[in-house]
Amino acid sequence: MNMYSNLSISNLKLINKLKDSKYRYEYKLFWVEGLRSISSFIEHGLELKFAVISCDFSVPEDFIKIKDKIFVCKNDEIKKIKATETFPGIGAVFAMPSFEKKLSDTIIILEKISDPGNLGTIFRTAAWFGIDTFILDSETVDPYNEKTIRASMGALGIIKFHFAKDLKSELQNLKAQGFSIISTCMDGTNIKETSFPKKRAIVFGKESSGISKQILDIS
C-alpha cells in the first residue's frame, strides 16, 4: 500500500505558477527538482512546504520524517510540472529564506548577470571556497530561476544574498565601512600579482560587456 497521498490539483497549479518569477516573489516560494538540491536545502534549514515524487521513486530513509509532506504525482501530471527533460524522480516547493543583512569580510557583487546557469555556477564555486555573501543588482537574473538552482547544485542553501536597488550607492556604503572594491576586468592586474585586503567586495559584471563604467570608477 502506498504511504503517500496523491498531489492535489491546487498544488499542481501552484508548481506551474512558480515557474514565473512574478509568482515566486508574490508567494515567497520556489520549485526545485533533484534529490541533491532538496537534501541540501533541508539540511541547511530551508522550510519545505511539500515534495512531489514519481510513482517509481525510492524515497531515502531520512525522508521518512517528512513523509506527511510528500505527495505522489502521476506520470501525465509530471509532464505538466517538470522543469527538465527528464524528471529526476523528486521535486519540492520551499519557502524563500529571509536573510539578515550581515556582511562577511568577503562579498561577491554581481552586476547584470544574465544567464541563470552562469549565476548558479558562480554560487556553487563561491560556496566551495567558503564565500556565502552576495549583493545582486536589480538586472541580475533571478536566483530562484530553475536553471540557476540546478546549476548551483545545492549551494543556494548556503548562499545569502540581497538585491541592491542602486548598486553604486551600495558600493559607496561598503567603501565607507572599510571595504576595498575590487572589479574584475580583462585589462586589469594579474590576480596572481594582487594582494587582497581583509575586507573586500569583488565585482563581476555582465557576460558580454563586463562591469559598467560607473562601477569601475568606484573600484
Helices and strands as residue ranges (DSSP letters): E 5-6, H 9-17, H 21-27, E 29-33, H 35-43, E 48-54, G 61-69, E 70-73, H 75-81, E 90-95, E 106-110, H 116-128, E 133-137, H 146-152, G 155-157, E 160-164, H 167-176, E 180-183, G 191-193, E 200-204, H 213-216
